[in-house]
């Protein structure tokens, strides 16, 4: 049973009013940016309409080795406005990494994550496929929230201590209101939406 989805322009024009009727969906991650210059064509529409229909929404950035972590973060920050985020940001690390060594990937990703922490107040969740994560990022990033893809029916396992927060178990889901196939995810038993929610602002006394 799924508890969330992630979407981008690949999913077509989404009817968020229809999607919001699905009581299984506790969270939605929406693609905002790629690299240092690209913005997802549907981001503005998706985040506005998903939130207006009462869904808990976060934004994600597709990380590449074709520009610096600083430039990529500036792109993400300019698009994913802090005031529009219900959930912690997410950074997608799965391909387009060939220009960097494993150490460069890790070091650059950590720079991006620290910039996120400074601006949004929280470290982002890391998204990757199980195999890519274990090859390039484990165990250095095991302490962070992880959304890991594994589509063979078995829960993701990471090298070293710790475990995933969210398991993306299908990339061929069907949700009413979404014209194309969609990624489906569920929480690890130890986690829920509250664990990936943006921190609430402290009231001034």
Residue pairs with C-beta under 8 A, 6 or more apart in sequence:
1 24
1 186
2 24
2 25
2 169
2 170
2 173
2 184
2 185
2 186
3 24
3 25
3 26
3 27
3 185
3 186
3 187
4 25
4 26
4 27
4 28
4 29
4 166
4 184
4 185
4 186
4 187
5 25
5 27
5 28
5 29
5 173
5 175
5 178
5 182
5 183
5 184
5 185
6 28
6 29
6 30
6 31
6 60
6 127
6 147
6 168
6 182
6 183
6 185
7 14
7 28
7 29
7 30
7 31
7 42
7 46
7 178
7 182
7 183
8 30
8 31
8 40
8 42
9 31
9 40
9 41
9 42
10 180
11 42
11 178
11 179
11 180
11 181
11 182
12 178
12 179
12 180
13 42
13 45
13 179
14 42
14 46
14 49
14 50
14 177
14 178
14 179
15 177
15 178
16 46
16 49
16 50
16 52
16 53
16 55
16 177
17 49
17 53
17 177
18 176
18 177
19 25
19 28
19 50
19 53
19 55
19 175
19 176
19 177
19 178
20 50
20 53
20 54
20 55
21 176
21 177
22 175
22 176
22 177
25 55
25 175
26 56
26 187
26 192
26 193
27 55
27 56
27 57
27 58
27 87
27 193
27 196
28 50
28 55
28 56
28 57
28 58
29 57
29 58
29 59
29 60
29 87
29 90
29 127
29 147
30 40
30 43
30 46
30 47
30 50
30 57
30 58
30 59
30 60
31 40
31 42
31 43
31 59
31 60
31 62
31 92
32 39
32 40
32 43
32 47
32 59
32 60
32 61
32 76
32 79
32 80
33 39
33 40
33 43
33 61
33 62
33 72
33 75
33 76
33 79
33 80
34 40
34 61
34 62
34 64
35 62
35 64
35 66
35 67
35 72
35 75
35 96
36 66
36 67
36 68
36 71
36 72
36 74
36 75
37 67
37 75
38 75
39 75
39 79
43 59
43 79
47 57
47 59
47 84
50 57
51 57
51 84
51 86
56 86
56 87
56 193
56 197
57 84
57 85
57 86
57 87
58 85
58 86
58 87
58 88
58 89
58 90
58 125
58 196
59 76
59 79
59 80
59 84
59 85
59 89
59 90
60 89
60 90
60 91
60 92
60 127
61 72
61 73
61 75
61 76
61 80
61 89
61 90
61 91
61 92
61 112
61 124
62 92
62 96
63 72
63 91
63 92
63 93
63 96
63 108
63 109
63 112
64 72
64 96
64 97
65 96
65 97
65 98
65 99
65 100
65 104
65 105
65 108
66 96
66 99
68 108
69 108
69 109
69 111
69 112
69 115
70 111
70 115
72 112
73 111
73 112
73 115
73 116
73 119
76 89
76 116
77 115
77 119
80 89
82 119
82 120
85 120
85 198
86 197
86 198
87 193
87 196
87 197
87 198
88 120
88 122
88 123
88 124
88 125
88 145
88 196
88 197
88 198
89 116
89 120
89 122
89 124
89 125
90 124
90 125
90 126
90 127
90 147
91 109
91 112
91 113
91 116
91 124
91 125
91 126
91 127
92 127
92 128
93 105
93 109
93 126
93 127
93 128
93 132
93 133
93 136
93 137
94 127
94 128
94 129
94 132
94 149
95 132
97 105
97 136
100 108
102 135
102 136
105 136
105 137
106 136
106 137
106 140
106 141
109 126
109 137
109 141
110 140
112 124
113 123
113 124
113 126
113 144
114 123
116 122
116 123
116 124
117 123
120 198
121 198
121 199
122 198
122 199
123 144
123 145
124 144
124 145
125 144
125 145
125 146
125 147
125 165
125 166
125 196
126 133
126 137
126 141
126 144
126 145
126 146
126 147
127 146
127 147
127 148
127 149
127 168
128 136
128 137
128 146
128 147
128 148
128 149
129 148
129 149
129 150
130 148
130 149
130 150
130 156
130 157
130 158
133 141
133 146
133 148
133 156
133 158
134 158
134 159
138 158
138 159
138 160
139 158
139 159
139 160
139 161
139 162
142 158
142 160
142 161
142 162
143 162
145 165
145 166
145 195
145 196
146 156
146 158
146 162
146 163
146 164
146 165
146 166
147 164
147 165
147 166
147 167
147 168
147 185
148 156
148 158
148 164
148 166
148 167
148 168
149 156
149 168
149 169
149 171
149 183
150 156
150 167
150 168
150 169
151 169
151 170
151 171
153 169
155 164
155 167
156 163
156 164
156 167
157 163
158 164
163 188
163 190
164 188
165 187
165 188
165 191
165 195
165 196
166 185
166 186
166 187
166 188
166 191
166 196
167 185
167 186
167 187
167 188
168 183
168 184
168 185
169 184
169 185
169 186
170 183
170 184
171 181
171 183
172 181
173 181
173 182
173 183
173 184
174 181
174 182
175 182
